[in-house]
Amino acid sequence: MNTTRVFTTFLFLMVCGSHLFADGKTREQFPLQLQILSGNVGVGPSVGYNINKIVMIGVDALSKSETAEESTYYGSTTNQATGTASYDTTIIYSRFSVWDDSGFYLQLGATSRDWLVEVTGPTYIGSYTTGYTYSSSTTVTFEWPKTATMAGLGWNWIGDSGFSGGFGLQSFSGEPETKVTDNTGSATAAQIEAEEEYWKTVADLYAPSSNIYINIGWNF
């Protein structure tokens, strides 16, 4: 999905429409919400129901996978590093519209997720204390806890026809478990432990802790 195009289209229709603030009356007129949500941890359906003009309950089901390769050079040899990332996420949430005349909302929820990032390639394993061992094949994985809590905020607009959309942020609890495996079997246990400590310090470069998203669809 081209999220830039979707977002631009949504803004154009929003400006041309009415009921810009998606007030409580609008939410009660169109209580069932079916949308597509697209963010940095995936794309998928978002289904919600406005119990009243303040509270909505719903489910987001998101999925995403990526693969990347990069060449690295050591002396006269060339080695290929490969990275894969997969995210499958289900979020059961409650939204709270804190102002009757606005589409702004807060949200809380429970998350079931299967998130795994894996990078395989050549590297030196260890630290100044343990010394270094060169490995032509090292695998570094980041794996998140299967369950988490979610807190966030956002804004959702509903037009006169029921066309709707918006944007938001979901922040998830839990840090990934970091594991280093020397596939050549040359590094010592102390060197692998030191390497894992290093990767934990840079985990935030590889490890999403939040989902910034846009959503677009229809209310009935």
C-alpha positions in Angstrom: 0.0 0.0 0.0 1.3 3.5 -1.0 0.7 5.2 2.4 1.8 8.6 1.0 -0.9 8.5 -1.7 -3.5 7.2 0.8 -2.7 9.9 3.3 -2.8 12.7 0.6 -6.1 11.5 -0.7 -7.5 11.4 2.8 -6.4 14.9 3.6 -8.0 16.2 0.3 -11.3 14.5 1.0 -11.2 15.7 4.7 -10.7 19.3 3.7 -13.5 19.1 1.1 -15.9 17.4 3.6 -17.8 18.5 6.6 -18.1 17.4 10.2 -14.4 18.0 10.3 -14.1 17.3 14.1 -16.1 13.9 14.1 -18.2 14.9 17.1 -20.0 12.5 19.4 -23.2 12.7 17.4 -21.3 11.5 14.3 -19.8 8.6 16.1 -23.3 7.5 17.3 -24.7 7.9 13.8 -22.0 5.7 12.3 -21.0 3.3 15.1 -19.4 0.4 13.1 -16.0 1.3 11.7 -14.2 -0.7 9.1 -10.8 0.6 8.1 -7.3 -0.3 6.7 -4.5 0.7 9.1 -1.0 1.1 7.7 2.1 1.7 10.0 5.7 0.9 10.5 4.9 -2.5 12.1 2.5 -3.6 9.3 -0.7 -3.2 7.3 -4.1 -4.8 7.9 -7.8 -4.4 8.8 -9.0 -2.4 11.8 -12.5 -3.1 13.0 -14.2 -1.0 15.8 -17.6 -0.3 17.3 -18.6 2.9 19.1 -20.5 1.8 22.1 -21.4 5.4 22.7 -20.0 8.8 21.7 -17.1 8.3 24.1 -16.0 4.7 24.1 -15.0 2.5 21.1 -13.8 -1.2 21.3 -12.0 -2.8 18.4 -9.3 -5.0 16.9 -6.3 -4.3 14.7 -4.7 -7.2 12.8 -1.3 -6.1 11.2 1.3 -7.9 9.3 4.7 -7.0 7.7 7.8 -8.8 6.5 11.1 -7.4 5.0 14.4 -8.8 3.6 17.6 -6.9 3.0 21.1 -7.7 1.9 24.4 -5.9 2.2 27.9 -6.7 0.9 30.8 -6.4 3.4 34.6 -6.5 2.5 37.3 -8.1 4.6 40.7 -7.9 2.8 40.3 -9.6 -0.5 37.0 -11.4 0.3 33.5 -10.2 -0.1 30.8 -11.5 2.3 27.0 -11.0 2.1 25.0 -10.0 5.2 21.3 -10.8 5.1 18.6 -9.4 7.3 15.0 -10.4 7.7 12.2 -8.9 9.8 8.7 -10.2 10.4 5.9 -8.6 12.4 2.5 -10.2 13.0 0.4 -8.2 15.5 -3.1 -8.4 16.9 -4.3 -5.6 19.2 -7.6 -5.6 21.1 -8.2 -2.0 22.2 -10.5 0.5 23.8 -10.6 4.1 22.5 -11.8 7.0 24.6 -12.9 10.2 22.8 -12.1 12.8 25.5 -13.9 15.7 23.8 -17.4 15.5 22.4 -16.7 17.9 19.6 -13.3 16.4 18.4 -12.0 13.3 16.8 -9.1 13.1 19.2 -8.9 9.9 21.2 -6.8 8.0 23.8 -6.5 4.3 23.6 -5.4 1.3 25.7 -5.2 -2.3 24.7 -3.7 -5.8 24.9 -1.3 -7.1 22.2 -0.5 -10.5 20.9 2.5 -10.4 18.6 5.1 -12.4 16.8 8.0 -10.1 16.1 11.4 -11.3 15.0 14.4 -9.5 13.4 17.3 -11.7 12.3 20.6 -10.6 10.8 23.2 -13.1 9.5 26.7 -12.1 8.2 30.4 -11.8 9.0 31.6 -10.0 12.1 34.2 -9.9 14.9 32.7 -11.3 18.1 33.8 -10.1 21.5 35.2 -7.0 23.3 38.4 -5.5 24.4 38.2 -7.5 27.6 37.5 -10.9 26.0 39.4 -10.4 22.8 37.8 -10.8 19.4 37.2 -13.8 17.1 36.3 -13.4 13.5 33.3 -15.3 12.4 32.3 -15.6 8.7 28.7 -16.3 9.7 27.1 -14.8 12.8 23.4 -14.6 13.5 21.9 -11.8 15.6 18.2 -12.1 16.5 15.8 -9.8 18.3 12.6 -11.5 19.5 9.9 -9.7 21.4 7.7 -11.1 24.2 4.5 -12.6 22.7 2.2 -10.5 24.8 2.3 -6.7 25.6 0.2 -3.8 26.7 -0.5 -0.9 24.3 -1.1 2.8 25.0 -1.6 5.5 22.4 -3.5 8.4 21.0 -4.8 9.5 17.7 -7.4 11.4 15.7 -10.2 10.0 13.6 -12.5 11.9 11.2 -15.9 10.8 10.0 -17.6 12.5 7.1 -21.3 12.9 6.4 -21.3 9.9 4.0 -19.5 7.7 6.6 -16.1 7.9 4.9 -13.5 8.0 7.7 -9.8 8.1 8.4 -7.1 9.5 10.6 -3.7 8.9 12.1 -2.3 7.8 15.5 0.5 6.3 17.6 0.5 3.0 19.5 3.3 2.4 22.0 4.0 -1.2 23.2 5.6 -2.5 26.4 8.4 -5.0 26.5 12.0 -5.1 25.2 13.3 -7.7 22.7 15.5 -10.6 23.8 18.8 -10.3 22.0 20.7 -13.5 21.0 24.1 -13.9 19.2 25.0 -17.2 17.5 28.4 -18.0 16.0 27.6 -20.4 13.2 31.2 -21.3 12.8 31.6 -22.3 16.4 34.9 -20.4 16.9 33.9 -17.8 19.5 34.1 -18.5 23.2 31.1 -18.2 25.5 32.6 -15.0 27.1 33.0 -13.4 23.6 29.4 -14.3 22.7 28.1 -12.8 26.0 30.1 -9.6 25.4 28.7 -9.4 21.8 25.1 -9.8 23.1 25.7 -7.0 25.5 26.9 -4.8 22.6 23.8 -5.5 20.5 21.5 -4.8 23.4 22.9 -1.2 23.5 22.0 -0.7 19.8 18.8 -2.7 19.8 16.6 0.5 19.4 18.1 0.9 15.9 16.5 -2.4 14.9 13.7 -2.8 17.4 10.4 -0.8 17.0 8.7 0.0 20.3 5.8 1.9 18.7 3.5 2.0 15.6 2.9 5.3 13.8 0.0 4.8 11.5 -2.6 6.2 9.2 -6.1 4.7 8.8 -8.7 5.0 6.2 -12.1 3.3 5.6 -15.8 3.6 6.3 -18.2 4.0 9.1 -21.7 2.6 9.1 
